[in-house]
């Protein structure tokens, strides 16, 4: 019986992930014709087209999607076998690390993480993946290596580590009338607000906090990210009620014309964590990634 070629599994994983022969070729440092030939070998080996034409691009077949988690698991197990008992050489490792995070983390730490990779893992690629609309099996299926977010519902076996906590400030443009008098809870809700929600929702924890005081606010605009909300607030009469404190240094460096104020209501801080699938817990390169992110966040908290 002929043993399957591990390189075919690696190529299959890249093809499914990229959804493109060209993208998979670039990821594996191959030419597009060479990857096309590899795709032909994969199709012959598993008896399935793997990728089929969908509009201008390619889409994985149901069989390919069914195999994705199994293929990724085999690759990761092989990686552990070959690296058992020795440290991984991050300076020569060629690997793509996919991190799901919101724009607050990416905007605050993305540049520093690029410098980290340039100095310690120059042959690897850092890919940030936007947060989705719901909880899916991206970690279990191997589509993301790490999920960085505020504490949320995670499966019981998911590994979790706290990174930092962030408090919140209110923000509005410098000439906003809210600054004309003392900012009380009543005046805070008297002006129109911006809500930040990738799902398009206006109601959130701050509304629960307001209701406890017998107050409600009017949300006039809903933005999908904090960065879009920041620029909307700077260019309008709207109040951004929950500016994460972790972003304040970046706002100052960018010179965004916003004035901050202490919130006149008690608002809960958010705890940001990094989470990963348990099969990656002993992966040496993944350990380096987690350790580096934790050290970076700790250093930032010490300086704050």
SEDREN-175661 format. One record per residue: residue in three letters; x, y, z of N, C-alpha, C in turn. Coordinates in steps of 0.1 Angstrom, whole numbers, padded with zeros to 4 digits, always signed. Example, Ala and Ser with C-alpha at 12.3 -4.5 7.8 and 13.67 -1.06 7.14 Angstrom:
2
ALA+0132-0057+0078+0123-0045+0078+0132-0033+0078
SER+0128-0022+0071+0137-0011+0071+0129+0000+0079
***
This chain:
304
UNK+0008-0012+0000+0000+0000+0000+0009+0013+0000
UNK+0006+0022-0009+0014+0034-0010+0010+0044+0001
UNK+0020+0049+0008+0017+0059+0018+0014+0072+0012
UNK+0004+0080+0017+0001+0093+0012+0012+0103+0014
UNK+0014+0112+0005+0024+0122+0005+0020+0133+0015
UNK+0027+0136+0025+0024+0146+0035+0023+0160+0028
UNK+0031+0162+0018+0031+0175+0011+0018+0177+0004
UNK+0011+0166-0001-0002+0168-0007-0012+0173+0003
UNK-0011+0168+0016-0020+0172+0026-0018+0187+0029
UNK-0005+0191+0030-0002+0205+0032-0007+0214+0021
UNK-0006+0209+0009-0011+0216-0003-0026+0217-0002
UNK-0032+0206+0001-0047+0206+0002-0052+0216+0013
UNK-0045+0216+0024-0049+0226+0034-0047+0240+0029
UNK-0037+0243+0022-0034+0257+0017-0045+0260+0006
UNK-0048+0251-0002-0058+0253-0013-0072+0256-0007
UNK-0076+0248+0003-0089+0250+0010-0089+0264+0017
UNK-0078+0267+0024-0078+0279+0031-0078+0292+0022
UNK-0070+0291+0011-0068+0302+0002-0080+0303-0008
UNK-0085+0292-0011-0096+0292-0022-0091+0297-0035
UNK-0078+0295-0037-0071+0300-0049-0058+0292-0052
UNK-0056+0288-0064-0044+0281-0068-0032+0291-0067
UNK-0034+0303-0071-0023+0313-0070-0020+0316-0056
UNK-0030+0318-0047-0028+0321-0033-0021+0309-0026
UNK-0025+0297-0029-0019+0285-0023-0005+0284-0028
UNK-0002+0287-0040+0012+0286-0046+0021+0296-0039
UNK+0016+0308-0037+0023+0319-0030+0026+0314-0016
UNK+0017+0309-0009+0018+0304+0005+0029+0293+0006
UNK+0030+0285-0004+0039+0273-0004+0052+0276-0012
UNK+0053+0288-0016+0065+0292-0024+0067+0283-0036
UNK+0056+0281-0043+0056+0273-0056+0051+0282-0067
UNK+0053+0278-0079+0048+0285-0091+0033+0281-0092
UNK+0025+0289-0099+0011+0286-0101+0009+0273-0109
UNK+0017+0270-0120+0016+0258-0127+0020+0246-0118
UNK+0030+0247-0110+0033+0236-0101+0022+0233-0091
UNK+0015+0243-0086+0004+0241-0077-0008+0235-0084
UNK-0010+0239-0097-0021+0233-0105-0018+0218-0107
UNK-0006+0214-0109-0002+0200-0111-0005+0193-0098
UNK-0001+0199-0086-0004+0193-0073-0019+0192-0071
UNK-0027+0201-0075-0041+0200-0073-0046+0188-0081
UNK-0041+0186-0093-0045+0174-0101-0042+0161-0094
UNK-0030+0161-0087-0026+0149-0080-0036+0147-0068
UNK-0039+0158-0061-0048+0157-0050-0062+0152-0054
UNK-0067+0157-0065-0080+0153-0071-0080+0138-0074
UNK-0069+0133-0079-0068+0119-0083-0067+0110-0070
UNK-0060+0115-0060-0058+0108-0048-0071+0106-0040
UNK-0079+0116-0039-0091+0115-0031-0104+0114-0039
UNK-0103+0114-0052-0114+0112-0061-0125+0123-0060
UNK-0120+0136-0059-0129+0147-0057-0123+0159-0063
UNK-0131+0168-0069-0125+0180-0076-0118+0190-0066
UNK-0122+0189-0053-0116+0197-0042-0120+0212-0044
UNK-0117+0218-0055-0121+0232-0057-0128+0233-0070
UNK-0139+0240-0071-0147+0242-0083-0149+0257-0085
UNK-0151+0260-0098-0153+0274-0102-0166+0279-0096
UNK-0165+0291-0090-0176+0298-0084-0175+0313-0087
UNK-0182+0318-0097-0180+0332-0101-0166+0333-0107
UNK-0159+0343-0102-0145+0346-0107-0135+0338-0099
UNK-0139+0332-0088-0130+0325-0079-0133+0310-0079
UNK-0127+0303-0069-0129+0289-0066-0135+0287-0053
UNK-0143+0277-0051-0149+0273-0038-0146+0259-0035
UNK-0144+0255-0022-0142+0241-0019-0154+0233-0020
UNK-0153+0221-0024-0164+0212-0025-0168+0207-0011
UNK-0180+0201-0010-0184+0196+0003-0175+0186+0009
UNK-0169+0178+0000-0159+0168+0004-0147+0174+0010
UNK-0142+0185+0003-0130+0192+0008-0133+0199+0022
UNK-0145+0204+0023-0148+0210+0036-0149+0200+0047
UNK-0154+0188+0043-0155+0177+0053-0141+0172+0057
UNK-0131+0173+0048-0118+0168+0051-0109+0179+0058
UNK-0113+0191+0058-0105+0202+0063-0099+0200+0077
UNK-0108+0198+0086-0104+0196+0100-0095+0184+0102
UNK-0098+0173+0095-0089+0161+0096-0076+0164+0090
UNK-0075+0171+0079-0062+0174+0073-0054+0183+0081
UNK-0060+0193+0087-0053+0202+0096-0047+0195+0108
UNK-0055+0186+0113-0051+0178+0125-0039+0170+0122
UNK-0039+0163+0110-0028+0155+0106-0015+0163+0105
UNK-0016+0175+0099-0005+0183+0097+0001+0188+0110
UNK-0008+0192+0119-0003+0196+0132+0003+0185+0140
UNK-0002+0173+0139+0004+0162+0146+0017+0158+0140
UNK+0019+0159+0127+0032+0157+0121+0042+0167+0125
UNK+0037+0180+0127+0046+0190+0131+0051+0187+0145
UNK+0042+0182+0154+0046+0179+0168+0056+0168+0168
UNK+0054+0158+0160+0063+0146+0159+0077+0150+0155
UNK+0078+0158+0145+0091+0162+0140+0098+0172+0149
UNK+0090+0179+0158+0097+0189+0166+0097+0184+0181
UNK+0093+0172+0184+0093+0167+0197+0107+0167+0203
UNK+0107+0173+0216+0120+0172+0223+0130+0183+0219
UNK+0126+0192+0210+0135+0203+0207+0128+0216+0204
UNK+0135+0227+0206+0129+0240+0204+0127+0243+0189
UNK+0117+0250+0185+0114+0254+0172+0123+0266+0168
UNK+0129+0266+0156+0137+0277+0152+0128+0287+0145
UNK+0123+0297+0152+0114+0307+0147+0121+0316+0136
UNK+0134+0317+0136+0140+0325+0126+0139+0319+0112
UNK+0137+0306+0111+0137+0299+0098+0123+0293+0095
UNK+0114+0293+0105+0101+0287+0104+0093+0294+0093
UNK+0087+0287+0084+0078+0293+0074+0064+0288+0077
UNK+0056+0297+0083+0043+0293+0088+0034+0306+0088
UNK+0021+0304+0085+0012+0315+0086+0003+0314+0098
UNK+0004+0324+0107-0004+0324+0119-0016+0333+0117
UNK-0028+0327+0118-0041+0334+0116-0047+0338+0130
UNK-0049+0351+0132-0054+0356+0145-0067+0363+0142
UNK-0077+0359+0149-0090+0366+0148-0091+0376+0159
UNK-0093+0389+0156-0093+0399+0166-0101+0411+0160
UNK-0106+0420+0169-0113+0431+0164-0103+0443+0161
UNK-0109+0454+0156-0100+0465+0152-0093+0472+0163
UNK-0099+0471+0175-0092+0477+0187-0079+0471+0189
UNK-0078+0457+0190-0066+0450+0192-0056+0452+0180
UNK-0061+0450+0168-0053+0452+0156-0047+0466+0155
UNK-0055+0476+0157-0051+0489+0156-0040+0493+0167
UNK-0042+0487+0179-0033+0490+0190-0020+0482+0189
UNK-0021+0470+0186-0009+0461+0187-0004+0456+0173
UNK-0012+0458+0162-0008+0453+0150+0006+0457+0145
UNK+0010+0469+0147+0023+0474+0143+0034+0468+0151
UNK+0032+0467+0164+0042+0460+0173+0044+0445+0170
UNK+0033+0439+0166+0034+0425+0163+0041+0423+0150
UNK+0040+0433+0140+0048+0432+0128+0062+0433+0131
UNK+0066+0442+0140+0080+0443+0144+0085+0430+0151
UNK+0076+0424+0159+0080+0412+0166+0083+0401+0156
UNK+0074+0400+0146+0077+0389+0136+0089+0393+0128
UNK+0091+0405+0124+0103+0409+0117+0116+0405+0124
UNK+0116+0407+0137+0128+0405+0145+0130+0390+0149
UNK+0119+0383+0151+0120+0369+0157+0114+0358+0148
UNK+0106+0361+0139+0100+0351+0130+0099+0357+0116
UNK+0110+0361+0110+0110+0368+0097+0105+0360+0085
UNK+0105+0346+0086+0100+0338+0075+0085+0334+0076
UNK+0079+0338+0087+0065+0335+0089+0056+0347+0086
UNK+0043+0344+0084+0034+0354+0080+0023+0356+0091
UNK+0020+0368+0094+0010+0372+0104-0003+0376+0097
UNK-0014+0369+0099-0026+0373+0092-0037+0375+0102
UNK-0043+0387+0102-0054+0391+0111-0067+0388+0103
UNK-0076+0381+0110-0089+0377+0105-0100+0385+0112
UNK-0109+0392+0106-0119+0399+0113-0129+0390+0120
UNK-0134+0395+0131-0144+0388+0139-0156+0385+0130
UNK-0162+0374+0132-0174+0370+0124-0187+0375+0131
UNK-0198+0372+0125-0211+0376+0130-0216+0366+0141
UNK-0210+0355+0143-0214+0346+0153-0203+0336+0157
UNK-0206+0328+0166-0196+0318+0171-0196+0306+0161
UNK-0184+0303+0156-0184+0292+0147-0172+0283+0151
UNK-0169+0273+0142-0159+0263+0146-0146+0266+0139
UNK-0142+0279+0138-0130+0283+0131-0118+0277+0138
UNK-0118+0277+0151-0106+0272+0159-0105+0257+0157
UNK-0117+0250+0159-0117+0236+0158-0113+0231+0144
UNK-0117+0239+0134-0114+0235+0120-0101+0239+0116
UNK-0093+0246+0124-0080+0251+0121-0079+0263+0112
UNK-0090+0270+0110-0090+0282+0101-0084+0294+0108
UNK-0084+0294+0121-0077+0304+0129-0069+0297+0140
UNK-0057+0303+0143-0048+0298+0153-0051+0304+0167
UNK-0056+0316+0167-0058+0323+0180-0070+0332+0179
UNK-0078+0333+0189-0089+0342+0189-0087+0352+0201
UNK-0085+0365+0198-0083+0375+0208-0096+0384+0208
UNK-0102+0385+0220-0115+0392+0221-0118+0394+0236
UNK-0128+0402+0238-0133+0404+0252-0140+0390+0256
UNK-0140+0387+0268-0145+0374+0273-0159+0372+0267
UNK-0160+0360+0261-0173+0357+0255-0175+0341+0257
UNK-0186+0336+0252-0189+0322+0254-0179+0314+0245
UNK-0172+0305+0251-0163+0296+0244-0166+0282+0249
UNK-0162+0272+0240-0164+0258+0244-0156+0255+0256
UNK-0161+0245+0263-0155+0241+0276-0141+0237+0275
UNK-0136+0231+0264-0123+0227+0263-0113+0237+0257
UNK-0118+0249+0254-0110+0259+0248-0100+0264+0259
UNK-0087+0266+0255-0077+0272+0264-0078+0287+0263
UNK-0077+0293+0275-0079+0308+0276-0069+0314+0285
UNK-0064+0325+0281-0054+0333+0290-0058+0348+0289
UNK-0059+0354+0301-0062+0368+0302-0050+0376+0296
UNK-0053+0387+0288-0042+0395+0283-0042+0409+0290
UNK-0053+0415+0291-0054+0428+0298-0069+0432+0300
UNK-0071+0442+0308-0085+0448+0309-0084+0462+0304
UNK-0096+0467+0299-0096+0481+0294-0109+0487+0300
UNK-0107+0500+0305-0119+0508+0309-0123+0516+0297
UNK-0133+0525+0299-0139+0532+0288-0141+0547+0292
UNK-0139+0555+0282-0142+0570+0283-0152+0574+0273
UNK-0158+0585+0275-0167+0591+0265-0158+0600+0255
UNK-0163+0602+0243-0156+0610+0234-0165+0618+0225
UNK-0161+0630+0221-0169+0639+0212-0159+0649+0207
UNK-0163+0656+0196-0154+0666+0190-0153+0678+0200
UNK-0142+0685+0198-0138+0695+0208-0149+0706+0211
UNK-0156+0709+0201-0166+0720+0202-0180+0715+0206
UNK-0181+0702+0210-0194+0697+0212-0201+0704+0225
UNK-0214+0706+0224-0220+0713+0235-0221+0705+0248
UNK-0217+0693+0248-0217+0685+0261-0207+0691+0270
UNK-0196+0697+0264-0185+0702+0273-0189+0716+0278
UNK-0200+0722+0275-0204+0735+0280-0207+0735+0295
UNK-0211+0724+0300-0215+0723+0314-0210+0710+0320
UNK-0212+0709+0333-0208+0696+0339-0215+0685+0332
UNK-0208+0674+0330-0214+0662+0323-0220+0653+0333
UNK-0233+0654+0334-0241+0646+0343-0247+0634+0335
UNK-0252+0624+0342-0258+0613+0335-0270+0618+0326
UNK-0277+0628+0331-0289+0633+0323-0284+0640+0311
UNK-0274+0648+0312-0269+0655+0300-0262+0645+0290
UNK-0256+0635+0296-0250+0624+0287-0259+0618+0278
UNK-0272+0615+0283-0282+0608+0274-0290+0618+0266
UNK-0288+0631+0268-0296+0641+0261-0291+0643+0247
UNK-0279+0638+0244-0273+0640+0230-0273+0626+0223
UNK-0274+0627+0210-0274+0615+0202-0260+0607+0203
UNK-0261+0594+0202-0249+0586+0204-0246+0577+0192
UNK-0234+0572+0191-0229+0562+0182-0228+0549+0189
UNK-0233+0538+0183-0231+0525+0189-0221+0518+0180
UNK-0213+0509+0186-0204+0501+0178-0208+0486+0179
UNK-0211+0481+0168-0215+0467+0167-0213+0461+0153
UNK-0206+0450+0153-0204+0444+0139-0217+0437+0135
UNK-0226+0434+0144-0239+0428+0141-0250+0438+0138
UNK-0246+0451+0139-0256+0461+0137-0266+0464+0148
UNK-0262+0460+0160-0271+0462+0172-0268+0475+0179
UNK-0279+0482+0184-0277+0494+0191-0277+0492+0206
UNK-0283+0481+0211-0284+0479+0225-0272+0471+0230
UNK-0266+0475+0242-0255+0468+0247-0254+0470+0262
UNK-0243+0466+0268-0241+0467+0283-0243+0481+0288
UNK-0239+0491+0280-0241+0505+0285-0255+0508+0287
UNK-0264+0503+0279-0278+0505+0280-0284+0499+0292
UNK-0279+0487+0296-0283+0481+0309-0278+0489+0320
UNK-0266+0495+0320-0262+0504+0330-0270+0516+0332
UNK-0275+0522+0320-0283+0534+0320-0297+0530+0326
UNK-0302+0519+0322-0316+0515+0327-0316+0513+0342
UNK-0305+0509+0348-0304+0508+0362-0305+0521+0369
UNK-0302+0532+0361-0304+0546+0367-0317+0552+0362
UNK-0325+0544+0355-0338+0550+0350-0336+0559+0338
UNK-0325+0557+0330-0322+0565+0319-0321+0557+0306
UNK-0324+0563+0295-0322+0557+0282-0315+0567+0272
UNK-0308+0562+0262-0302+0571+0253-0308+0569+0239
UNK-0305+0578+0230-0309+0576+0216-0296+0573+0207
UNK-0296+0562+0201-0285+0559+0192-0290+0563+0178
UNK-0282+0572+0172-0285+0578+0159-0277+0571+0148
UNK-0266+0564+0152-0258+0558+0141-0251+0546+0147
UNK-0251+0535+0139-0245+0523+0143-0233+0520+0134
UNK-0221+0518+0139-0209+0516+0131-0204+0502+0134
UNK-0197+0495+0124-0193+0482+0126-0180+0480+0134
UNK-0172+0491+0134-0159+0490+0141-0156+0503+0149
UNK-0147+0502+0159-0144+0514+0167-0137+0525+0159
UNK-0128+0520+0149-0121+0530+0141-0131+0538+0133
UNK-0141+0532+0127-0150+0539+0119-0159+0549+0128
UNK-0162+0544+0140-0169+0552+0149-0161+0564+0154
UNK-0148+0563+0156-0140+0574+0160-0140+0585+0150
UNK-0138+0582+0137-0138+0592+0127-0152+0598+0125
UNK-0162+0590+0127-0176+0596+0126-0179+0606+0137
UNK-0174+0602+0149-0176+0612+0160-0168+0624+0159
UNK-0156+0623+0153-0148+0635+0151-0154+0645+0141
UNK-0162+0640+0132-0168+0647+0121-0183+0650+0122
UNK-0188+0648+0134-0203+0650+0136-0206+0655+0150
UNK-0219+0656+0153-0223+0660+0166-0227+0648+0175
UNK-0222+0636+0171-0226+0624+0179-0215+0622+0190
UNK-0220+0615+0200-0211+0611+0211-0207+0596+0210
UNK-0195+0593+0211-0190+0580+0212-0189+0576+0227
UNK-0198+0568+0232-0198+0567+0247-0189+0557+0253
UNK-0182+0549+0245-0173+0538+0251-0160+0537+0243
UNK-0152+0547+0245-0139+0547+0239-0129+0538+0248
UNK-0124+0527+0243-0115+0518+0251-0102+0526+0255
UNK-0099+0525+0267-0087+0532+0272-0074+0527+0265
UNK-0074+0515+0261-0063+0509+0254-0059+0516+0241
UNK-0069+0524+0236-0067+0531+0223-0063+0545+0224
UNK-0062+0550+0237-0060+0565+0239-0046+0569+0233
UNK-0036+0561+0235-0023+0565+0230-0022+0566+0215
UNK-0029+0557+0208-0030+0557+0194-0037+0570+0189
UNK-0048+0574+0196-0055+0585+0192-0047+0598+0193
UNK-0039+0599+0203-0030+0610+0205-0019+0611+0193
UNK-0014+0599+0190-0004+0598+0179-0010+0602+0166
UNK-0022+0598+0163-0029+0601+0151-0034+0616+0150
UNK-0035+0622+0162-0040+0636+0162-0055+0637+0159
UNK-0063+0627+0162-0077+0627+0159-0083+0638+0168
UNK-0091+0647+0162-0097+0658+0170-0109+0654+0179
UNK-0106+0646+0189-0116+0642+0198-0112+0646+0212
UNK-0122+0650+0220-0120+0653+0234-0126+0642+0242
UNK-0119+0637+0252-0124+0626+0260-0130+0632+0273
UNK-0139+0624+0279-0144+0628+0292-0147+0615+0300
UNK-0147+0617+0313-0150+0606+0322-0165+0603+0321
UNK-0169+0591+0320-0183+0587+0319-0190+0590+0332
UNK-0202+0596+0332-0209+0600+0344-0217+0588+0350
UNK-0215+0576+0345-0222+0564+0349-0212+0553+0351
UNK-0215+0544+0360-0206+0533+0362-0207+0523+0350
UNK-0196+0521+0343-0195+0512+0332-0185+0501+0334
UNK-0189+0489+0332-0180+0477+0334-0167+0477+0325
UNK-0156+0474+0331-0144+0472+0322-0145+0459+0314
UNK-0138+0458+0304-0138+0446+0295-0124+0439+0297
UNK-0125+0426+0299-0113+0417+0300-0111+0411+0286
UNK-0099+0413+0281-0095+0408+0268-0086+0395+0270
UNK-0090+0385+0263-0083+0372+0264-0078+0367+0251
UNK-0068+0358+0251-0065+0350+0239-0069+0336+0241
UNK-0075+0330+0231-0081+0316+0232-0076+0308+0221
UNK-0074+0295+0223-0069+0286+0213-0074+0272+0215
UNK-0074+0264+0205-0079+0250+0205-0068+0242+0213
UNK-0073+0232+0221-0064+0225+0229-0053+0217+0222
UNK-0056+0213+0209-0046+0206+0201-0034+0214+0198
UNK-0035+0227+0200-0023+0236+0197-0016+0239+0210
UNK-0020+0234+0221-0015+0238+0234+0000+0235+0235
UNK+0005+0224+0229+0019+0219+0230+0027+0223+0218
UNK+0020+0229+0208+0027+0233+0196+0037+0244+0199
UNK+0050+0241+0196+0061+0250+0200+0060+0264+0194
UNK+0057+0265+0181+0055+0278+0175+0043+0285+0180
UNK+0033+0278+0183+0021+0285+0188+0024+0289+0203
UNK+0031+0282+0210+0035+0286+0223+0043+0299+0223
UNK+0052+0300+0213+0060+0313+0211+0051+0324+0208
UNK+0041+0322+0200+0031+0333+0196+0024+0337+0209
UNK+0018+0328+0216+0010+0331+0228+0019+0339+0238
UNK+0031+0333+0240+0040+0339+0250+0044+0353+0246
UNK+0046+0355+0233+0050+0369+0228+0039+0379+0230
UNK+0027+0375+0227+0016+0384+0228+0013+0387+0242
UNK+0014+0377+0251+0012+0380+0265+0022+0390+0271
UNK+0035+0388+0267+0046+0396+0271+0044+0411+0266
UNK+0039+0412+0254+0037+0425+0248+0026+0432+0255
UNK+0015+0425+0258+0004+0432+0265+0008+0435+0280
UNK+0016+0427+0286+0020+0430+0300+0029+0442+0300
UNK+0038+0443+0290+0047+0455+0289+0039+0468+0287
UNK+0028+0467+0279+0019+0479+0277+0012+0483+0289
UNK+0007+0473+0297+0000+0476+0309+0010+0482+0320
UNK+0022+0478+0320+0032+0483+0329+0035+0498+0326
UNK+0035+0501+0313+0039+0515+0309+0027+0524+0311
UNK+0014+0518+0311+0002+0527+0311+0001+0533+0325
***
